[in-house]
Structure formats: C-alpha cells, structure tokens
Amino acid sequence: MTSQSITTPALAPVAVRSSERLIAAALAAFLGLGLVFMAGFSPASALHNAAHDFRHTQNFPCH
C-alpha cells in the first residue's frame, strides 16, 4: 500500500468592493429584522410548534 499526497489548490484572495459589503450588510440586517418581526408578532403556540418540529428533524429528543 502506497501513500499518495493529496494537494489542494490554494484559493486566491478576492477583492470585495465596499459597495458589495454595504449591500451584504443591508441584506443581512433586513433578513434579521424580518425574523425578529415575524417572531415577535407570531402566536406563542406557532413558535413552540416550529421549535418542536425542528428539534425532531435534527433527531434531538425533546420528550
């Protein structure tokens, strides 16, 4: 059995413009505020059921 060395290509650094950073930050803030808004105005039973279902999809026992 021979050992072979596996080489991975190096990733070249990518220049990111400040306008792209601003767009990414605005999009992240918009999505985050949307999640907070939706969680704040949804009924407690809906949040509980969503969390409960998520725990089951991750094979995490909850009861």
C-alpha positions in Angstrom: 0.0 0.0 0.0 1.5 3.3 -1.0 0.6 6.7 0.4 -0.3 9.4 -2.1 -0.1 13.0 -1.2 -3.2 14.9 -2.0 -2.7 18.6 -2.8 -5.5 21.1 -2.7 -5.3 24.2 -4.8 -4.8 27.4 -2.9 -7.6 29.9 -3.1 -6.7 33.3 -4.4 -7.8 36.3 -2.3 -10.8 38.0 -3.8 -11.2 41.8 -3.7 -14.5 42.9 -2.3 -15.7 46.4 -3.1 -17.1 48.5 -0.2 -20.4 48.8 -2.1 -20.7 45.0 -2.1 -20.0 44.9 1.7 -22.7 47.5 2.2 -25.2 45.6 0.2 -24.4 42.4 2.1 -24.7 44.1 5.4 -28.1 45.7 4.4 -29.4 42.3 3.2 -28.3 40.6 6.5 -29.9 43.4 8.5 -33.1 43.2 6.5 -33.4 39.4 6.9 -32.5 39.6 10.6 -35.1 42.3 11.3 -37.7 40.3 9.3 -37.0 37.2 11.5 -37.3 39.3 14.7 -40.5 41.0 13.4 -42.1 37.6 12.4 -41.2 36.0 15.7 -42.4 39.0 17.7 -45.9 39.0 16.2 -46.5 35.3 15.8 -48.5 33.4 18.4 -46.6 31.5 21.0 -48.0 28.2 20.0 -46.7 28.6 16.5 -43.2 29.3 17.7 -43.4 26.3 20.1 -44.5 24.0 17.3 -41.8 25.3 14.9 -39.1 24.8 17.5 -40.5 21.4 18.4 -40.6 20.2 14.8 -37.1 21.5 14.2 -35.8 19.5 17.2 -37.4 16.4 15.7 -35.8 17.0 12.2 -32.4 17.2 13.9 -33.0 13.8 15.7 -32.8 15.6 19.1 -35.1 14.1 21.6 -37.4 16.5 23.4 -39.9 14.4 25.2 
